[in-house]
Amino acid sequence: MTTPALPTPAVLVAAAHKSSGKTTVTLGLAAALRARGLAVQPFKKGPDYIDPMWLGLAAGRPCLNLDPMLMASDEIERSVAQRGRDADVCLVEGNKGLHDGLALDGSNCNAALAKQLGLPVLLVIDARGMTRGIAPLILGYQAFDREVHIGGVILNQLGGSRHEAKLRAVIEHYTDLPVLGAVQADPRLELVERHLGLMPDRELDDASARVQAMGRLIGEQVDLAGVLALAARRTPMAEPPPLPRASSSLGHARGPLRIGIARDKAFGFYYPDDLAALEAEGAELVPFDTLADAQLPPALDGLFIGGGFPELFMAELEANVSLRTEIHRAIVDGLPAYAECGGLMYLARSLNWNGRSAQMVGVIPGDAVMHARPVGRGYVRWEEVPGLAWPDVAGGGGTIARAGHEFHHSSLENLDPDVPMAYRVLRGHGVDGQRDGVRIHHLLASYMHQRHTGGNDWPRRFIAFVREVQATRAPQHAAHTPAPAHALRLA
């Protein structure tokens, strides 16, 4: 039986509505507190990839996602308890507004997460154009759910010292909330956005310098001591017991597996805890750059190409003929591979966007076509077609409905109708609204993103599949010989 313990100080940084600047504020707080010698553990609510990249850069340690739609309550509590154990403070960035969520009863909103984890809330308010009207806004948020402890506000996008003084006077007169920060509108606090949200940090050569500058600006305009005092008022909770690990049926007896993973400006959508789960199953993750590397790393046992923005680098990806050819050759020769969304687009025959077309790897006999509006967006549920997905080492077969998420503006067109699909889509779009999971050679490629949560132990299953294939193949511990360039025409 667990007993209540003093938890790591933590605070939920939420907002009145989307695009209030909470990501900027959380980034700045993480960088400012880290610069003062504190160990900061960041978390992000929801299925986001890009905000966690920036938060991880600011904190100097991986940012973990907390997703009530894909994680059980004990998984969320365990993640915060374990990852925050060696930190001085945890910063949890919400998504959208404090009370926004998919459920009518608010059971999956930011406020519900705050109550579950005993987190006080730091409310970020975009104060542009506001004066006296800020009082009923704050009072309404306080009254809407009395179980949510809003412990302070940060005023954002202020129009100058006079604007700040008016807002402080109104808040002091009408409410009992302290103003823990007043952040002036400043272009140095802006993050670059584009068609699918923020630009990932790895695409900017000065990302670290930007984050450090944001930390200085936020540190100068926010009461950091007040924020830490608020975080220390987190409600003590019983820590969930550690999750018992069941070993894979195939074990690690045959040693580690070298899994090549695309990590560059074009591909970078990976969950840190999923990567850790792959390593726990015996994978050695070997990074390669699809834009710069002429060859795959030597002696690979498998390949993982996650999501990203291949459309922004389609010319560079096409120009790297030697790597595209080698990837094509390796997969056709039987190398186990897994690809999600952007990885699927890269492995297709071609990528088409804004009137331009570029050749891709060509393993998937179809063409990725970008559209102005999302084709698939949100949480998905799918069911596996027996015999086409990876082996289910935990049992249960293909009748289990699994959950993930998708966000893609592309469709896979002109696909060979004979290509089998591993998933039946129950909710979402996938490849064609009914199916997802292209299965060709030893490749499984889908538009949906999986998470190692909610009983979906995909890292173990993928590694079990790699070991299963490895047992039937000739030794692969020699570098692949690049195929001639004309091999791409065979796809």
N, C-alpha and C positions, 0 to 999 in steps of 0.2 A: 504494500500500500504506500503510495507516495504521500509526502508531507509538504505543506507549503514552504517555499524558500524565497529568500529575497532575490528577485530576478534582476538581470542586467537592466539598468535604466534604459527606457525606450520611449519613443514618441511617434505618433502617427502624424505625418505632415499631409493634411488634406486641404481641400479648397471648397469654396462655395459652388463653383462650377468648373467645367473643363476649360483649359487654356487660361488659368488664373496665374500661372507662373510657379506652380508648386515644384516642378522639376528643377527649375533654376534655383529656387530657394533651397531645396533639399541638396542639390549638388554643392551649392555654396556653403551650406552648413557642414556637409561632410568634409569638404576641403578645408574649411576654416578650423574645424575641431581637430582634424588630422594634423594641420600645421601647428597646432598647440600641443602636440604630443599625445593625443588621445587615439585609442584604437576604436575605429568606427565601423560597425557592421551594418551595411545597407540592405534593405529589402524593398521589393516593388510588388504591389498588389496587381494581379492580373497576368495575362499571357504575354506581356511586353518583352521584346528583345533589346530595343535600342536604349531606352532609359536605363536599364540595368548596366549596359556597357559604360555609359557616362558615370553612373553612380559608383560602379566598381573602380573606374579610373580615379574618381575623386577620393574614394576611401582607401584605395590601395589594397583592396581585398574583394573577392567576387561578391556580386550582388545576387541574392537569391529571390526567386519569385514566390509569392504567396497567392495561390489561386483557389478560392473556395469552390469554383466550378469543377476543378480537376483534382483537388486534394481533399482528403478527409480531414476532419477537424484535428485529429491527433497528429496527422502529418504536418499540418501548419504549425501546431504548437511545438512539435518536436524539432522542426527546422529552426524556429526562432530560438528555442532553448539551447540547442546544440551549437548553432553557428554563433550565437551571441555570448556563449559562455566565456570566451577569452577576450571579449570586447569591453570597452569602457561605456559605450552607449550604442544603442541600435536606433537607426533611422528607418522608418517604414514610410515609403512614399505611396500615397493612394493613387487611384485612377479615377478620372472624372470628378464629380462632386462628392462631398462627404456622404450624402444619402442616395447617390445614384447607384443603380444596379439593375440586374435583369429581373429580380423577383419583386412582386408587388409588395410583399411584406418586408422587404429590405434585408432578407436573410443573407444575401451575398454582397451587400454594399460595404463601403469603407467603414461606416459606423458599426456594422455588425462585427467586422474584423477587430476594431478597436475594443469592443466589449469582450469579445472572445479572448483576446490577449491581455486585457487589462491595461490598454494603452491610453494615456492622456492624448488629447488632440491639439495640435497646433494648426489653427485655421488660417490659411493664406487667402487674402481677399484682394482681388484686382480692383483697386479703388479709383480707377480712372473715371472722372466725371461725377464722383460721389462726394457728398458732404454729410448733411444731417441724415440722409437716407441710409447711411451705414448702420445706424442704431437699430431700426426694426429688422434689418437683415441679420445682425448678430443675435438679437433677442429671439428671433424666429428659430434660428439654428439651435439656440440653447433650449428652447421650449419644446422643440419637435420630439426629442427623445431625451428625457432626463437622465437616462442611464449612461449616456455618452458624456464623458467629462471633457468639455472644451476648456482647455487651461490657459489659452492665450491666442492672440492674433498677430499676424504679420501683415502689415499693409504693403501692397506691392503696386508698382507702376505709378508712384506718386509724381505729381506735377511740380514739386518744389517744396521748400520749407514752409511756406504759408499754407499750402494745401495740407501738409502733414500736421501743422499746428491745429487747424480746424478739425481734422478728423480725430486727433487725440482728445481735444476738448469735448467733442460729441460723445465719443466712446466712454470717457471718464464720467460724464454727466449722466448718461442713460444706462450704462451697463456696469457690470462688476468684473469685466475681463481686462487683464493687463495687455498693453501693446508691447509685444516682445521684439518688434522690429518694424522699421519704416524704410522701405527700399525705394529709392528714387528710380524713375525710368532712365535707363542707361543702355545704349547699344552694346556695351561690353558684356551685358548680362543676357544677350540674346543668343539662342542656339539656332543653327541653320536648319530650316525646314524645307521639304520638297514634297513630291507627289505621294509618298507613303509615310510621312511623318518626319521625325528628326533625322538628320544625317548622322550615321554611326561615327564614333570617335576615330576609328581606325582609318577613315577616309581623309582626315585632316592632319596635316603634318604638325600643326601647332595645338593639338587637342590638349596636351598636358599644360601648356602655357595658358590656354583659355581657362581651364579649370582652376588653376592657381590664381588667376586674376579674379575669377568669380568668387573664390574663397576669400580673397582680400576685401572685395567690395561688400560681400554679405557679412563678413566678420566685422566690418566697420559700421554696419547699419542695423545689426541684429544684436540683441542682448544675449550673448552666448551663455553667460552664467545663468540667465533666466531660463533659457531653453534646457540646459542641463538640470536645473532644479525641477522643471516641469517633468522631464523624463524620469527623474528619480521618484516621482510620485506614482509610478506604475504600480498597479495592484499586484500584491504577491499572489502567485499561482502555484498549483501543484505541477511539478514538471512531469511530463509523460515519460514512461519507461522507454529505454532504447528499443528500437525495432529489432527483433531477432532475425538474423540473416540465415536463409536456407541456401546451402551451396548448390551450384548448378549440377545437374545430373552428369554432365560430362567432366566437371572438375577442372582443375588447373594443372593436372599432372603432366601435360605435354608442354608446359611452359607458357610464357606470355605470347600474345598475338600482336603483330605490328599492324595497326589500323591507320591507314593514311587519312588525314582529315584536312579538308580545304579550309584554310584560315587566311584570309586576305581581304582586300577592299571589296571584292565582289561577293564573298561568302563569309558570314560570321555569326549567323543566328544559331546559337547553341546555348542550352541551359547548363550552367556549371555543375549542378548536382547530377544531371544526366551524364555528363562527361566523367564525373567522379564515379558514377555507377558502372560505366564501361570499364574504367580502370580497375574497379574492385572485382570485376569479372575476369580480369587477366589481360586487358587490352593495354598495349603501349600506344598512345596516340601520337602519331608522327605527322606534324603539320607540313603542308606544301602550299605553294602559291600558284593559283591557276593563271595568274597574269605574268609571272616572272620566271617560273621554273620550267625548264625545257623537258624535264623528265619527272616521273613519279619518284618518291623515295625508294630505295632498293628494298627488296625482300619483304614486300607487303603481303599480309594475309587477308586483308579486307580494305574497304574504302567507305568513307562517310563524307557526303557532300551535303551540307545543311542549306538553310535558306539564306537569302541575301538579295542583292540588287544586280543580277547579271545584265539586266537591260542597260544599266548605266555604263557598263564596261564591255558591251558586246563587240566593239571593234577590237579591243585588246584581247579578249577571249578568242575571237576568230583568228587573230594574227598569230597566236601561240599554237601553230599547227602541230608542232612536235608533241606537245603535251596532250592535245586533244586526240591525236592519233594513238598515243600510248595508252591513254585511258580507254579508248575504244577497243584497242587490241586486248588489253588486260581483262575487260569485262566479257568480251566475246570468248576469250580463252577460259572463262570460268571463275574470275576473281569475285568473291562475294562483295556486294556493294549495296549501300543504302543511301537514298537521296530524298530530301524534302524540299518541296516548293521550288526555290531558286535552283537547287541542285537538279531537280527534274527538268527545269527549263534548259539548263546547261547540257544535260545529257540528251536532249531532243535533237532532231535533225537540223533545225534552224530556229533563230530567235528574230522576231519581227516587231518593230516599234517605230512609230512616227515616220512611216514610209521607208524605213531602212530594214534590210534583212542581213543577217550574219549567220554563217555556218557555225554550228555547235558540234558536240562530240558525235552525235548521230547514232547512238546505241538505241535510243527510243525512236521507233519509226513514226514520228509525228512532228509537228511544228508548233512551237510556242509563240503565241500572238498576244501582244499587250493591248489592253483596252483602256479607255479613259476612266471607266468606273470599275469598282471591284466586281469580280466574277464570283468569288467566294469570300465570305467574311464572317467571322464569329466562331462559336464553338460548334464542333461536329461530333457526331456519334457514328460509329461504323461497326459492321459485323464482318468477320473474316470468312472467306470462302475456304472450306476445308481443303487442305492439301496445297494451297497456294501461298500462304503466309509462312513465317518462320515456325519452327517447331515450338509448341507450347510446353516448355519444360516444367511448368508448374501444374499442368493439367487443365482441363476445362474445355479444350477444343475451340472450334470456331463459332460456337453459338453465343459467346459472350459479347455483349455490346460494350465497346470501348469508347473512350472520349479523348478528344484533342481539340485543336483549333486550326483555322485556316485564315489567311488574308492574302489573296492574290488578285492581281489585275490581269492576269494572263489566262488564256485557255489553251488547251492542247488540241490542235486541229489536224485534220488529215491523218488521223491515227489509224494504222493498220487494224481493221476490225478483228483480226485473228489474235491480236495480242491479249493474253489473259490479264484479268484484274483480280487482285487479292482481296479487295474489300467491297462490301455492299454498303452504300452510304444510307444511313437512317436519318441523319440530320446534317445539313450542309450541302455542298456542291461537289467537291472532289473534282474528278476529271470531266464528268458529263452529267452531273446531277444525280446519278444513280450508283456510280462506281468510282473507285479510286484504287491506287496501288498497282501501278504498272509492273508486271512480273515478266521479265525477259532475261534469259541466261540465269545468272545468280544475282540479278539486280532486283531490288524492290524500291520503287520510286513513287512518291505520292505528293499531292498538294497539301495534305494535312500534316500538321506538326504533332508529334507525339511528346508526351511527358512521362517521366518515370515516377508516376504518382497514381493513386487510386487503384492500385492493383495491376496497373499496366507496366509490367516489368520488361519493357522492350529491350533495354541493354543486355539483360541476361539471355533473352531469346536470340538477339542478333549475334552475340558472341557464341552461343550454342550452335547457331547455324553456321557461323564461320568455322568452328571446330569440326562440325559435321562434314562440311565441304572439304576442309583441309585433309580429313582422313581419307577422302576418295580421290584426291588430286596428287599429282607428282609433286615432289618437294618444290616449294615456291621461294626458297630463301636465296634466290639470285635475282639480280635486277632484271626487269623485263627488257627485252630487246625491242626498241621502238620499231613500230611498223612503218612501212613506207607511206608517204603522204597520200598516195592514191587510194589507200585502204579506206579513207573516209568516204569515198564515193560508194562503197559497198553498203553504207547504212541507209 
